[in-house]
Amino acid sequence: MTKVLIKAARRLRNIVRPESITHRGMVIPAKYLRFGGTNFAHDESFLSSGEDEAIRLQREFGIHKGSAVLDIGCGPGRLPIGILSKIGELRAYRGIDVSDAPIEWCKKYIEKKYPTFQFLKINAKNERYNPTGTEQIKLPFTDQAFDIIYLYSVFSHMKTPDIKAYLSEFKRLLKPTGKVFLTAFTEEFVPDMEENPPNYKTGWKGALHCVRYEKNCFNKLISDHGFKVDKYEYGVETDGQSGFYLSLS
Ligand SMILES: C[S@@+](CC[C@H](N)C(=O)[O-])C[C@H]1O[C@@H](n2cnc3c(N)ncnc32)[C@H](O)[C@@H]1O
């Protein structure tokens, strides 16, 4: 009886406040479930930005239907929706996040329909997104399981210990020919790491809204974990983040 009531309450909530929208034939999350402030508020900008990310992975890393992709901090599915729209189903896509709502949404609207796209919540602590988290950053995947690892606007909300933990995992999880794309705030002539730097780009509010790194210091984190930067694009990503294309050194 309770289960029936919960189901009915969920249905009612979804009528009053729908959790998904169909745009150009793709199911995307409602605005209130999206991250990225005004950047992805419009339905078209959410969908086309995800499609552009899929095209980036095709152009730069040669992603194809046989690829295995790990998307850390996947949020409510911008990349997988873009992949499904532009490339189609992959051999394996795994989306990881510390926030409950986006993972629940992705399981319900993506994983159910496309079972090779799977989503997992990990309970690692992030003061902004999951302040009560308790788990270590350790991912439940076998060594060399992935061709591509992707993180958009994720290291931009993380301090050094978490970045180190993830880079160690990436080295283990990536195939020898694998590639990583990530974005981060990096600048020259600034402190090694600074949270919410004043007078930098926009008004940052709350824990870990913007974590900025000194460029050489960030590059050293990358090289210390066995990666090299194949391509660096300064300031061209959301809110002025830089794009990093990595491979194993
Ligand atoms: C700004 S959103 C970006 C979402 C998505 N990558 C995109 O570009 O649309 C940052 C995401 O990183 C997730 N996140 C924060 N810390 C994390 C961690 N330690 N591990 C995995 N995900 C994390 C947040 O929950 C949030 O979904």
The ligand as an SDF file (V2000), in Angstrom:
LIG
                    3D

 27 29  0  0  0  0  0  0  0  0999 V2000
   29.0400   22.0670  -12.5400 C   0  0  0  0  0  0  0  0  0  0  0  0
   28.4210   20.4490  -12.4490 S   0  0  0  0  0  0  0  0  0  0  0  0
   28.8820   19.8070  -14.0460 C   0  0  0  0  0  0  0  0  0  0  0  0
   27.9670   18.7290  -14.5260 C   0  0  0  0  0  0  0  0  0  0  0  0
   28.3220   18.1210  -15.8940 C   0  0  0  0  0  0  0  0  0  0  0  0
   29.6800   17.6430  -15.9280 N   0  0  0  0  0  0  0  0  0  0  0  0
   28.0940   19.1270  -16.9920 C   0  0  0  0  0  0  0  0  0  0  0  0
   29.0640   19.6660  -17.5300 O   0  0  0  0  0  0  0  0  0  0  0  0
   26.9360   19.3750  -17.3390 O   0  0  0  0  0  0  0  0  0  0  0  0
   29.6010   19.6320  -11.3750 C   0  0  0  0  0  0  0  0  0  0  0  0
   29.2210   18.1910  -11.0880 C   0  0  0  0  0  0  0  0  0  0  0  0
   30.2910   17.5350  -10.4050 O   0  0  0  0  0  0  0  0  0  0  0  0
   29.7350   16.7080   -9.3950 C   0  0  0  0  0  0  0  0  0  0  0  0
   30.7740   16.4140   -8.3930 N   0  0  0  0  0  0  0  0  0  0  0  0
   31.2970   17.2250   -7.4370 C   0  0  0  0  0  0  0  0  0  0  0  0
   32.2260   16.5690   -6.7270 N   0  0  0  0  0  0  0  0  0  0  0  0
   32.3120   15.3220   -7.2250 C   0  0  0  0  0  0  0  0  0  0  0  0
   33.0960   14.1580   -6.9140 C   0  0  0  0  0  0  0  0  0  0  0  0
   33.9810   14.1530   -5.9210 N   0  0  0  0  0  0  0  0  0  0  0  0
   32.9180   13.0600   -7.6570 N   0  0  0  0  0  0  0  0  0  0  0  0
   32.0110   13.0230   -8.6650 C   0  0  0  0  0  0  0  0  0  0  0  0
   31.2350   14.0840   -8.9940 N   0  0  0  0  0  0  0  0  0  0  0  0
   31.3830   15.2120   -8.2980 C   0  0  0  0  0  0  0  0  0  0  0  0
   28.5640   17.5300   -8.8870 C   0  0  0  0  0  0  0  0  0  0  0  0
   27.6270   16.7800   -8.1420 O   0  0  0  0  0  0  0  0  0  0  0  0
   27.9840   18.0770  -10.1920 C   0  0  0  0  0  0  0  0  0  0  0  0
   27.0830   17.1800  -10.7840 O   0  0  0  0  0  0  0  0  0  0  0  0
  1  2  1  0
  2  3  1  0
  2 10  1  0
  3  4  1  0
  4  5  1  0
  5  6  1  0
  5  7  1  0
  7  8  2  0
  7  9  1  0
 10 11  1  0
 11 12  1  0
 11 26  1  0
 12 13  1  0
 13 14  1  0
 13 24  1  0
 14 15  1  0
 14 23  1  0
 15 16  2  0
 16 17  1  0
 17 18  1  0
 17 23  2  0
 18 19  1  0
 18 20  2  0
 20 21  1  0
 21 22  2  0
 22 23  1  0
 24 25  1  0
 24 26  1  0
 26 27  1  0
M  CHG  2   2   1   9  -1
M  END
$$$$
